[in-house]
Amino acid sequence: MLTLSVCLCLTGAAFINAASARTDAIPLPKPASYAASDATVDLAQIDISALRLSERDIGLYRKIFSAMARGDKATAKSLSNSLNDKSLLGWTGLRRQPILTSAVSPEQTTLNYISPLPRDAKQVKAAALVKDRVTLHIRADRLDWAKDSIDVALKNGVIDRIEAAQLNTTLAASHLYMGDDQEALRLAHFALQVAGQRTPEAGWIAGLASWRMKDYTRAAQYFAWAPRSPYAGPWLRSAAAYWTARALTKTGHYQQVSAWLMEAAKNPRSFYGLIATRSLGAKFDFNWAIAPFNERHQAILKSQPGAVRALKLAQISQLDAARAELSLTQAEMRPDLREALAALAVAALKPDLAMQVADMLQHPLGGPLDIALYPVSPWHPKDGYRVEPALINAFIRQESRFKPVAKNKGSGAAGLMQIMPRTAKSIDRTAARQLADPETSITLGQKYLEDLLSMTDGNLFEAAIAYNAGPGRLSEWKDRFADVNDPLLFIELIPYGETRSYVERVMANYWIYSLRLGADKTGGVATLDAVASGRVAQYAYAGNRDSTDIVMGAAASADMASAR
C-alpha cells in the first residue's frame, strides 16, 4: 500500500482547495516551546557579559581588524586600548596568537574534476579563458559561437574531453532554457557518453529535456545518473532522485518510487528533500527543543575559553577564525558544548549572528540546530501581519539572513527584505529613506509581497520569481513556456540560476518556518501538500484549516479503509 499511496501523491491527489491571500491582520503564532522544565530560566539572572562582546567592543574590533588589514598597526593598537574585552587580540595580530593548529576542514563529500593535462600557469589561464568566453557567448545568446569556442579549444588541446563535456552541458542547459529541447538533449546525451558520472548535470538536463518531450522512460534513466555520481552535490542528488520518482510514476513503475523518494529525502532541509519527505509520509526531524540558556550552560562555557572566543569571533564576522577555535575544542562533536553555544546564541545574540554560530556548529555527528538556523524575526510590520509570519521570515532569511543593514551594492537593494529604492518609493516615499530600520523594511516588504501575490493570483512560486527577478521577467518566462502546466518544471526552466535557487530556498524556508510556528496556524503546510501532489503552491492563510495531515498518510488511510 505504501508505493500506491506515494504514487497517488505524485500523480496529483488533491485535497486542498485554493484560496486567495487574506488581507485582514494575522496574529503572530508562538514559536515551538521549549521543555517545560527549562521554561522558568530567567536569562536576566545569569551574568553572561564575559561570554559575549558588547556592542561597543564589536564596533572597536571591526575597526581593529580593518586597520590591520590595511597595514595600519598604529591605529589598531590605539583602538585596542579602548577595549573592555581583550580576549580576541591574539586574532588581530597585535598579540602573539596562542592557537598553533589550523582549523579542520569540513568533510568533502562532492568530488571536483581536475584535468590530468600537464599545464603551466599560462596554460591554466588559457583554459580558464575558454570557460569565460563560453559563458559570455551564452549570456549574449550566441550559442553557436559558444559551441565553436568549445570545439576549437578541445581540438587545440587547451581543454580536455571532460572539460569540453562539462562546457557542452552548460550549453545544453542554455538550449533547454531557450526552448530547444532537441538540441539540449543531443548535447547533454553526448556529454554523458564522453564523461559519464563526471558530468552529473548532463543527466539532469537530458532528463528535463526528455520530460519536456514526454519521453518519461528516458527521463527516468537520465535523472538516475546524478544521485549515483560522486561529482553531484547534495541539491542535485536530491532533485534528480525526486524527478526520477516522478518519471517512474509516469511510466507505471510504482514499486521503485519509494526508494527514489527516500534517496531525495536524504537532504531533508532542501526543497526537494522536504517534498520527498512529505510524499513518503515520514516525520520531519527538526530540532526546536534546545533548552534555554541556563547555569549549566554557563558553567560549560566558562570551562571552554576557546569556544567562547569562537562565539565572540562570530559576533564580529571573523568566521574562519571562529571555526579554527571550534575545531580545537571539538565543539562539533561534543553535544554539551554545542548545546551551550547554541542556547547562548539563541538567547543572547541577534538572529543573524545566531545563524552564523549555528552554521559553524553543524556537524554530521551532532545533528542540526534548527532553532538557531531558522530564527524568528523579533521585528514586526508596523501595521501588523497581513501576510503569514512564516512567509515573511522565509523571505528575510533568504534575502538578508536577518541582517538589518544588509545592502546589495550592485542593485541598491537594502534592509531585511532587500527592497529596491525605487520599489520602496512607489510604496511609501518617506519610508524609503529608512530601509535599514527593520520594522520599516518588513512593512514595505510585506506590502510589496501582497502586491505580487495579488498580481499572481496567490501563486507562491510566481510571486517569489517576481520578487527576485522582477514582474517583467516573470511575464517573459510565462510567455516563453506557456505550454508548461507543471509548477516544478516551470521552476527548472527559469534561465536564471540565481532565481531558480531563490524560489526553491524561499519555499523551503516557508515550509520549515510553517512547521516551526505550528502547522495548525499556517497555510504553509497546505502548500507543501499541494506541491507534493503535483498542484500549484497557492497561498492561503489556513488559520481555520486542518492542514496537519500528511498527504501520503491520508492516501494510505483511504487505501486501508477500502481494503477492509
C-alpha positions in Angstrom: 0.0 0.0 0.0 3.0 2.3 0.6 4.0 2.7 -3.0 0.4 3.1 -4.2 -0.1 5.9 -1.7 3.1 7.6 -2.8 2.0 7.4 -6.4 -1.3 9.0 -5.5 0.6 11.9 -4.1 2.8 12.3 -7.1 0.1 11.9 -9.7 -1.9 14.8 -8.2 -4.1 13.5 -5.4 -5.6 16.8 -4.4 -7.4 17.6 -1.2 -6.6 21.3 -0.6 -8.8 24.0 -2.0 -7.0 27.0 -3.4 -7.9 30.4 -1.8 -6.7 33.9 -2.4 -4.5 35.8 0.0 -6.2 37.3 3.0 -6.0 41.0 3.7 -7.0 41.1 7.3 -4.4 41.1 10.1 -2.9 37.8 11.0 -2.0 37.1 14.6 1.7 36.1 15.2 1.9 32.4 16.1 4.0 31.4 19.0 7.2 29.5 18.2 7.5 25.9 19.3 8.0 25.9 23.0 11.0 24.6 24.9 10.8 21.8 27.5 8.6 22.9 30.4 11.4 22.1 32.9 13.6 24.8 31.4 10.9 27.4 30.7 11.4 29.2 34.0 15.0 30.0 33.5 15.5 33.8 33.5 18.4 34.9 31.4 18.5 38.2 33.3 19.5 36.4 36.4 22.6 34.9 34.7 25.7 37.1 34.1 26.7 36.4 30.5 28.8 39.6 30.0 32.0 37.5 29.9 30.6 35.2 27.3 29.8 37.7 24.5 31.0 41.1 23.2 29.3 44.3 24.0 28.1 46.4 21.1 30.9 48.9 21.8 33.6 46.2 21.6 32.0 44.7 18.5 32.5 48.1 16.7 36.0 48.5 18.0 37.1 45.0 17.0 35.8 45.5 13.5 37.8 48.7 13.2 40.9 47.0 14.5 40.6 44.1 12.0 40.1 46.6 9.2 43.1 48.7 10.3 45.3 45.6 10.5 44.1 44.5 7.0 45.3 47.8 5.5 48.6 47.6 7.5 47.7 50.4 9.9 49.0 48.9 13.1 49.3 52.2 14.9 45.6 52.8 14.6 44.7 49.3 15.6 46.9 49.5 18.7 45.3 52.8 19.7 41.8 51.3 19.3 42.7 48.2 21.3 43.4 50.4 24.3 39.7 51.3 24.5 38.6 47.6 24.5 36.9 46.2 27.6 37.2 42.6 26.3 40.8 41.9 25.0 40.3 38.2 24.6 40.5 38.3 20.8 43.6 40.4 20.4 45.6 37.3 19.5 43.5 37.1 16.4 44.1 40.7 15.4 47.9 40.2 15.2 48.5 42.7 18.0 49.4 39.9 20.3 51.0 36.6 19.6 48.4 34.1 18.6 48.3 31.2 21.0 46.5 28.9 18.5 49.0 26.9 16.6 46.8 24.3 14.9 44.7 25.2 11.9 41.0 24.5 11.5 39.9 21.1 10.4 38.3 21.4 7.0 34.7 20.1 6.7 34.5 16.6 5.2 34.5 16.8 1.4 31.5 14.8 0.1 31.5 16.0 -3.5 34.3 15.4 -5.9 35.6 18.1 -8.2 37.1 17.1 -11.6 40.7 18.1 -12.1 42.2 17.8 -15.5 45.2 15.4 -15.8 46.7 17.6 -18.6 50.2 18.9 -17.6 49.7 22.7 -17.6 51.9 25.6 -16.7 50.5 28.9 -15.4 49.9 30.2 -18.9 48.0 27.1 -20.0 45.9 27.1 -16.8 44.9 30.7 -17.6 44.2 29.8 -21.2 41.8 27.0 -20.1 40.1 29.4 -17.8 39.7 31.9 -20.6 37.9 29.4 -22.7 35.3 28.9 -19.9 34.9 32.7 -19.6 34.5 33.1 -23.3 31.8 30.4 -23.5 30.0 32.0 -20.6 30.0 35.4 -22.3 28.7 33.9 -25.6 25.9 32.1 -23.7 24.9 35.3 -21.9 24.7 37.1 -25.2 22.6 34.3 -26.7 25.4 33.4 -29.2 25.1 29.7 -28.6 26.7 28.8 -31.9 29.7 30.8 -31.1 29.9 29.1 -27.7 29.9 25.7 -29.4 32.6 26.8 -31.8 34.8 28.0 -28.8 34.4 24.7 -27.1 35.3 22.6 -30.2 38.3 24.8 -31.2 39.7 24.7 -27.6 39.3 20.9 -27.5 40.9 20.4 -30.9 43.9 22.6 -29.9 44.4 20.8 -26.6 43.6 23.9 -24.5 40.9 21.8 -22.6 40.5 18.1 -22.3 37.5 15.9 -23.3 35.9 16.0 -19.8 36.2 19.8 -19.6 34.6 20.1 -23.0 31.8 17.8 -21.9 31.1 20.0 -18.9 31.0 23.1 -21.1 28.7 21.3 -23.5 26.4 20.5 -20.6 26.3 24.2 -19.7 25.5 24.9 -23.4 22.8 22.2 -23.3 21.1 23.9 -20.4 21.0 27.2 -22.3 19.3 25.4 -25.2 16.8 24.0 -22.7 16.0 27.4 -21.3 15.6 28.8 -24.8 13.0 26.1 -25.5 15.2 24.0 -27.9 14.6 20.6 -26.2 16.1 18.5 -29.0 19.4 20.3 -29.1 19.6 20.3 -25.3 19.1 16.5 -25.2 21.6 16.0 -28.0 24.4 17.9 -26.3 23.6 16.6 -22.8 23.5 13.0 -24.1 26.8 13.4 -25.8 28.4 14.9 -22.7 27.2 11.8 -20.7 28.7 9.5 -23.3 32.1 11.3 -23.0 32.3 11.9 -19.3 29.7 9.7 -17.6 29.4 10.3 -13.9 31.9 13.2 -14.1 29.1 15.3 -15.6 26.0 14.6 -13.5 24.5 17.8 -14.6 24.3 16.4 -18.1 21.9 13.7 -16.8 19.8 16.3 -15.2 19.5 18.4 -18.3 18.9 15.4 -20.5 16.2 14.3 -18.1 14.4 17.6 -18.2 14.6 17.8 -22.0 13.2 14.2 -22.2 10.4 15.1 -19.8 9.6 18.1 -22.0 9.3 15.8 -24.9 7.1 13.4 -22.8 9.6 10.6 -23.1 9.3 9.7 -19.4 11.1 6.4 -19.7 14.3 8.1 -21.0 13.8 10.9 -18.5 13.9 8.4 -15.6 17.1 6.9 -17.0 18.8 10.2 -17.3 17.7 11.6 -13.9 19.0 8.5 -12.2 22.6 9.4 -13.2 23.1 12.3 -10.7 22.2 10.5 -7.4 24.8 7.9 -8.2 27.5 10.3 -9.1 30.2 11.3 -6.5 30.5 14.5 -8.6 27.0 15.6 -7.8 26.3 18.0 -4.9 23.5 17.4 -2.3 21.0 19.6 -4.1 21.4 17.8 -7.5 21.3 14.4 -5.9 18.1 15.2 -4.1 16.4 17.0 -7.1 17.4 14.3 -9.6 16.2 11.5 -7.3 12.8 13.2 -6.8 12.4 13.7 -10.6 13.4 10.0 -11.1 10.5 9.1 -8.8 8.2 11.4 -10.8 9.2 9.9 -14.1 8.8 6.3 -12.7 5.3 7.2 -11.6 4.5 8.4 -15.1 5.7 5.1 -16.6 3.8 3.0 -14.0 6.9 1.6 -12.3 5.3 2.3 -8.9 7.3 -0.3 -7.0 10.5 1.7 -7.5 9.1 5.1 -6.5 9.5 4.9 -2.7 13.2 4.0 -3.0 13.9 7.1 -5.1 11.9 9.3 -2.7 13.9 8.1 0.2 17.0 9.0 -1.8 15.7 12.5 -2.3 14.8 12.8 1.4 18.4 12.3 2.4 18.7 16.1 2.0 15.7 16.8 4.2 16.0 20.6 4.5 16.2 21.2 0.8 13.3 22.0 -1.5 13.1 18.5 -3.0 14.0 16.8 0.3 11.1 18.4 2.0 8.7 17.4 -0.8 10.0 13.9 -0.8 9.7 13.6 3.0 6.2 14.8 2.8 5.3 12.5 0.0 6.6 9.5 1.9 4.6 10.4 4.9 7.7 10.4 7.1 8.1 12.7 10.1 10.4 15.7 9.9 13.3 15.7 12.4 13.6 19.4 13.0 15.2 20.2 16.3 13.4 23.0 18.0 14.0 21.7 21.5 17.3 23.2 22.7 16.9 24.2 26.3 17.1 28.0 27.1 20.5 29.2 28.3 20.9 28.3 31.9 23.5 28.0 34.7 24.7 24.6 33.5 25.4 26.0 30.0 27.3 28.9 31.7 29.5 26.6 33.6 30.3 24.5 30.5 31.3 27.6 28.5 33.4 29.1 31.4 35.5 25.9 31.2 36.0 26.2 27.4 37.5 29.6 26.7 38.2 28.6 23.1 34.5 28.0 22.5 33.7 31.4 24.0 36.3 33.1 21.7 34.7 31.3 18.8 31.3 32.8 19.6 32.8 36.3 20.1 34.7 36.0 16.7 31.4 35.1 15.1 29.9 38.3 16.5 32.4 40.4 14.5 32.1 38.2 11.4 35.6 36.6 11.7 34.1 33.2 10.8 37.3 31.5 9.6 39.0 32.3 12.9 35.8 31.2 14.8 35.9 27.8 13.0 39.5 27.4 13.9 38.7 27.9 17.6 35.8 25.5 17.4 38.0 22.8 15.7 40.4 22.8 18.6 37.6 22.5 21.2 36.0 19.8 19.1 32.7 21.6 19.7 31.3 19.9 16.5 31.3 16.5 18.3 30.6 17.5 21.9 26.9 17.6 22.4 27.0 19.5 25.7 29.3 22.2 24.2 27.2 22.5 21.1 24.1 22.8 23.1 25.6 25.5 25.4 26.8 27.6 22.4 23.6 27.2 20.5 21.5 28.1 23.6 23.6 31.2 24.2 23.4 32.2 20.6 19.6 31.9 20.5 19.2 33.7 23.8 21.8 36.5 23.6 22.7 37.1 20.0 20.8 38.8 17.2 19.2 36.4 14.7 21.9 36.9 12.0 24.7 36.1 14.5 22.8 33.1 15.9 22.5 31.7 12.4 26.3 32.2 11.9 27.0 30.3 15.1 24.6 27.5 14.2 26.3 27.2 10.7 29.7 26.8 12.4 28.3 24.2 14.8 26.9 22.0 12.0 28.4 18.5 12.1 27.3 15.1 10.7 27.6 13.5 14.2 26.0 16.4 16.1 22.7 16.9 14.3 21.1 20.1 13.1 20.5 23.2 15.3 17.3 24.3 13.6 16.2 26.7 16.3 19.2 28.8 15.6 19.4 28.1 11.9 15.8 29.3 11.4 15.3 32.2 13.9 12.1 34.1 14.1 12.2 37.8 13.5 11.9 39.9 16.6 10.7 42.7 14.5 7.2 43.0 13.1 5.4 45.2 10.4 4.2 48.5 11.8 0.7 47.8 10.5 0.6 44.2 11.8 0.9 41.0 9.9 -1.4 40.7 6.8 0.9 38.0 5.3 1.8 34.9 7.3 4.8 35.4 9.6 6.2 32.1 8.3 6.3 33.6 4.8 7.8 36.9 5.9 10.5 35.1 7.8 11.2 32.9 4.8 11.9 35.9 2.6 14.0 37.6 5.3 16.2 34.5 5.8 16.9 34.3 2.1 17.2 38.0 1.4 19.4 39.2 4.2 19.9 36.4 6.7 18.3 38.7 9.3 20.9 41.5 8.9 19.1 44.8 9.2 21.8 46.8 7.5 22.4 44.3 4.6 22.8 46.1 1.3 23.4 44.9 -2.3 26.0 47.2 -3.8 25.1 46.3 -7.3 21.3 46.7 -7.2 21.0 49.1 -4.2 18.5 46.8 -2.5 18.7 47.3 1.2 17.3 46.1 4.6 16.0 42.9 6.0 13.8 42.3 2.9 16.2 43.8 0.4 13.8 46.3 -1.0 14.9 48.3 -4.1 14.9 52.1 -3.5 12.5 52.7 -6.4 10.2 50.0 -5.2 10.2 51.5 -1.7 9.4 54.9 -3.1 6.5 53.6 -5.0 5.1 52.2 -1.8 6.0 55.0 0.7 8.3 57.8 -0.4 9.0 58.8 3.2 9.7 55.3 4.5 12.0 54.6 1.5 14.8 56.6 3.3 14.6 54.2 6.3 15.3 50.8 4.7 17.9 50.0 7.4 15.1 50.2 10.0 13.9 46.6 10.5 10.3 47.4 11.0 10.2 49.7 8.1 11.8 47.1 5.8 9.3 44.4 6.9 6.4 46.8 6.5 7.4 47.8 2.9 8.4 44.2 2.1 5.0 42.9 3.2 3.2 45.5 1.1 5.2 44.6 -2.0 4.7 40.9 -1.4 1.0 41.5 -1.0 1.0 43.2 -4.4 2.9 40.3 -6.0 0.6 37.7 -4.5 -2.4 39.7 -5.9 -0.7 40.0 -9.3 0.0 36.2 -9.5 -3.4 35.2 -8.0 -1.7 33.8 -5.0 0.8 31.6 -6.9 3.8 31.5 -4.4 6.3 30.2 -7.0 5.5 33.1 -9.3 5.4 35.6 -6.5 8.9 34.5 -5.4 10.2 34.7 -9.0 8.8 38.2 -9.4 10.3 39.3 -6.0 13.8 38.1 -7.1 13.8 38.8 -10.9 11.0 41.3 -11.3 7.5 41.0 -12.7 8.7 41.7 -16.2 11.0 38.7 -16.2 8.2 36.5 -14.8 5.9 37.6 -17.6 8.6 36.9 -20.2 9.2 33.4 -18.9 5.5 32.6 -18.7 5.1 33.6 -22.3 8.2 31.5 -23.3 6.8 28.4 -21.6 3.1 29.0 -22.0 2.7 25.3 -22.6 4.1 24.3 -19.2 1.4 23.5 -16.7 3.7 21.7 -14.3 4.8 24.1 -11.5 8.0 22.2 -10.7 9.0 22.0 -14.4 8.4 25.7 -14.8 10.8 26.5 -12.0 13.5 24.3 -13.5 13.1 26.0 -16.9 13.9 29.5 -15.5 17.0 30.7 -17.3 18.5 32.5 -14.3 20.2 30.0 -11.9 20.0 32.6 -9.1 16.2 32.8 -9.5 15.8 29.0 -9.6 17.7 28.7 -6.4 16.0 31.6 -4.8 12.5 30.3 -5.4 13.3 26.9 -4.0 15.1 28.2 -1.0 12.3 30.7 -0.1 9.7 27.9 -0.4 11.9 25.5 1.7 12.2 28.3 4.3 8.5 28.8 4.2 7.7 25.2 4.8 10.2 24.9 7.6 9.0 28.1 9.3 5.4 26.8 8.9 6.4 23.7 10.8 8.2 25.7 13.5 5.4 28.2 14.1 2.8 25.4 14.2 1.2 23.6 11.3 -2.3 24.4 12.6 -1.6 28.1 12.5 -0.3 28.4 8.9 -1.1 27.6 5.3 2.4 26.7 4.5 2.0 23.0 5.2 -1.0 23.0 2.9 1.2 24.4 0.1 3.7 21.7 0.8 1.0 19.1 0.5 -0.2 20.7 -2.8 3.3 20.6 -4.4 3.8 17.1 -3.2 0.6 16.1 -5.0 1.5 18.0 -8.2 -0.6 21.1 -7.6 0.2 24.8 -7.6 1.6 26.3 -4.3 -1.5 28.5 -3.8 -1.1 31.0 -1.0 -3.9 30.8 1.5 -3.7 31.5 5.2 -5.0 28.3 6.8 -5.8 29.5 10.3 -9.1 27.6 10.3 -7.9 24.8 8.1 -6.7 21.4 9.4 -3.6 21.1 7.3 -1.6 18.8 9.6 -2.5 15.5 7.8 0.3 14.1 5.7 -0.7 13.6 2.1 0.6 10.0 1.7 -0.7 9.1 5.2 -4.1 10.3 4.2 -4.0 8.3 1.0 -2.8 5.2 2.8 -5.7 5.5 5.3 -8.1 5.6 2.4 -6.5 2.6 0.8 -6.7 0.6 4.0 -10.3 1.6 4.6 -11.2 0.5 1.1 -9.3 -2.8 1.6 -11.4 -3.6 4.7 
